């Protein structure tokens, strides 16, 4: 009995039409990254687990896909190991894992190639990552990220340029209603210091990061479970509920956090980032200081970003932040960096919902050669070469088939033009060019067809 094929949950196929749309997004993002001086880089799908673990927090570690060792992967495991649990068994059966994001492998690359890289080093990556998450709308187990990072500088110009790149990408994609949320890890640290919970900074950040999922009451309950007294929780919630513009919120935070050195430094850096954005003659109408923004990944130390498309039922489509010592765990301390990532799969879903894909971005083959017999098919090969030599994407129907079938192929594939070649066309040298959308037909020579299709007519 034949087996019915299927896909693992959270994994997807992408057909030609979907790929055309995805490539439109990829090419748009690559174009902006390159315009800002970023260079391309790729890292392997698999990394050593020693590289990946401990970089994303406890929850991130649980979502890592582990790859079983090849061969008899249980050969090093005994009954006593099994009784002691996965913490003992895992290192013996799995040494590698699929990458969870692009930032940690990038940090590993920088350390391994530190003597050959110009600093600051600006790189971008467009590759898939994998997370053993529960699949749901906008959340997949395999998805692409488009990362851009700068390492080797603490300049806040880099943070401001991230804001600008997000704006540029959205402008090219036609997305107009969005919010770039920014915050600073030192502001959050300042809050924990002011409320007397500096020893619980990590659980505080983890709880705050779940705000969109569990709401403020859920966050309060989680903080209470982590041992924070009710007075501290209420004080933290009041600080995070500040109203007004980004500048007004920073003014109030400067007063509320004046007893915290970290908090004051975070406020100062946020003000500078906004000033640099303004220096580029850009208003901050899309930029919003959000004191509840935490970003769960443990390696962030400074400015953090998250981008939400408004009026669309979707999570964030971009995020990132400053990390002061990500390479330190690989033996290269003190190298600061900042970066962010676009989630292409979520951007795709948003653009589909808002019908933002331009029609010309989805076009592939521009012309199909339709023939009637063996001799007209051979003649068509010369026409095909002329079209392709002129940069016009074209193809010939490969089989000897009735014209109706060939026209049906062009229609199903969405090919906008057909070039019909019969005995009359071969004798006169004037070929029939049909516009499949309007039905208009013209008798033209090969050069005239090339010129017309080359002009997009």
Secondary structure as UniProt FT lines:
FT   TURN            9..10
FT   HELIX           16..35
FT   TURN            36..37
FT   STRAND          39..40
FT   STRAND          46..48
FT   HELIX           49..52
FT   TURN            53..54
FT   HELIX           57..62
FT   STRAND          66..67
FT   TURN            73..76
FT   HELIX           79..84
FT   HELIX           86..93
FT   STRAND          96..98
FT   HELIX           103..112
FT   HELIX           114..116
FT   STRAND          121..130
FT   TURN            137..138
FT   STRAND          142..151
FT   HELIX           157..173
FT   STRAND          178..184
FT   HELIX           185..194
FT   TURN            195..196
FT   HELIX           198..200
FT   HELIX           201..208
FT   TURN            209..210
FT   HELIX           211..225
FT   TURN            226..227
FT   HELIX           230..240
FT   HELIX           246..256
FT   TURN            257..259
FT   HELIX           261..279
FT   TURN            280..281
FT   TURN            285..286
FT   STRAND          287..289
FT   TURN            291..292
FT   TURN            298..299
FT   STRAND          303..309
FT   TURN            310..311
FT   STRAND          318..323
FT   HELIX           326..330
FT   TURN            333..334
FT   STRAND          337..343
FT   HELIX           344..353
FT   TURN            354..355
FT   HELIX           359..362
FT   STRAND          367..371
FT   HELIX           374..389
FT   TURN            390..391
FT   STRAND          394..396
FT   HELIX           403..413
FT   STRAND          417..421
FT   HELIX           423..428
FT   STRAND          431..435
FT   TURN            436..438
FT   STRAND          441..444
FT   HELIX           446..454
FT   TURN            455..456
//
